[in-house]
Amino acid sequence: MLNIVLIKPYVPVVSLSTTPPLGILYLTSQIRQRFGNDVQIRVVDAKLKGALPNELIDDLRWADLVGVSAENHEAAAAAEICALAKREDSAKLTAIGGPYVHHRAVEVLQRNPEIDWAFDGESDHTFPEAIARHMQDISLDGILGLYRRAPDGEIIRPSGTDTIMDLDALPFPAWDMVDFDAYNQTTSMNQWQMGKRYSTIFTSRGCPYKCAYCHDIFGKKFRWRSAENVVAEMRLLIDDYGVDEFQIVDDIFNLHKPRLRKIFQMLEDQYGTGKFHICFPNGLRGDILDEETMQVLRRAGTYQITVAVETATPRLQTLIQKNLDIEKVRNFINYGHRHGILMKAYFMLGFPTETKRELWNTIKFALTSNLTLAGFFTVLPQPATPLYALAEAEGADALTAVSSARYYGTKGWYELAIGVPLRSIIRMTVLAFYFLSPRRLFRILRFVGLRRARSGLLQFLSLMLPVDVQDLRLRYRKLRARKYDVKTARPLSADASQT
């Protein structure tokens, strides 16, 4: 019997969303399928609980193997979790995966001696294989994507990483491990939801585009689950878990248009029209959408679409290798707006070599568009991406002064390297976008209502104020749950506690 705990770390910085950790849930199902009762497994979303590493001791004490999925800004928390596990028992195995490890596994192991295994790329097959060999005490040689230490301390590298071609063969995520009601009480990736209970869903992997800022964890080969497989998972979520909203979070859901149309046609055939709410917080490329696809999405119940514009300057589109056709995106935004869909876009400000005129060009595009929602973010070049090399060439000193763990609230690379007050520009842009255009606020309230819109204000506050809104909210909940006065943080009286 092996006890395994899989953890999504919590970092007390501004976080705009808390959603079920799909990667960990896929791994959980794969491990269950392979080992059955020979393995016990726990899924711990520390982000949902607002639990720092030292608040996970009970789970770490219980586990024989601790696995952590980490993004770059979660690196320190992931290392601390593994160190705490080793402190409990040095014989415990510790493993790490996720975007943080991609192309950096050797560095991760060299920097963190408390981590035994580092998995680069897809580990649905390779992680269970490593567990099986560990349980049988046989060699780990030849496992794709697995970096580990030799007895002499040398890092053993694999021959390559795994790319899963048949996604239909993977079991569905372990949805029975998810507290859907708890996630409903947080801010989703979409900032709000229209349904009574939502679920994220991931229907493809990989993206052929070469955006310089992308972690590229699933590679450039686009692979997709069949429409039948996707609808089978939707049916499970609808019938067994009461889900009536799907937030589709693929990297590029609309690349294979026949499959897209078939998914929603099958859903309509089985349940009728107007039964569900659909949104895309991520993963629709704006310049390959057409009117036919938009009509399919609207008929399926799509109420919000997000596109990543990043910059409205063609020169920078070429520089970052996104190569988005801005005029096609503008037309798509107009079309969605006319057909009653909330249109949202993300913008990145402060690319290497970007001028003040080009900054204004992107801001002007947003302010004069038919977008209802927009997010404006400081470019934070991430290690092991082409964008990092571009920024390093222009301002290496400024780059080393910026932490990849702080997305908000501090000066970014561009502000340090170029001297342009980008944070102030973003704050003023957000004010202008929402408050100089009452029609946008009216449209939000008309579509989603005041109660739902309130959660979306977290995004606005996180950009406008130098505070961690998500952390404040979690602290508030903890005080309430422990019967503390939320104003004084002092215990309530016995009588007050009972009432």
Protein Blocks (a to p, Z undefined) as FASTA:
>chain_A
ZZddddddddddddfbdcddfklmmmmmmmmmmnmmmbccddddfklnopafklmmmmmm
mpmbdcddddfklmmmmmmmmmmmmmmomkbccddedjklgoplmmmmmmmmmbmbdceh
jfklmmmmmmmmmmnopafehiahiacddfkopacddfbdcddfblmlpccddfklpcfk
lmmmmccfkopafbfbdcdddfbecjfbfcfkbgolnojbdcdddfklmmmmmmmmmmmn
opabdcdfbfblmlmmmlmmmmmmmmmmmnoghkbccddfehpafklccfklmmmmmmno
pabdcddekpacfklmmmnonopafklmmmmmmmmmmnopacdddddehiehiafklmmm
mmmmmmmmcbfbdcdddddddehiaklmmmmmmommlmmmpcfklmghpacfklmmnopa
fklmmmmmmmmmmmmmmklmmmmmmmnommlmmmmmmmmmmmmpccdfklmmmmmmmmmm
nopafklopacdfklmmZZ
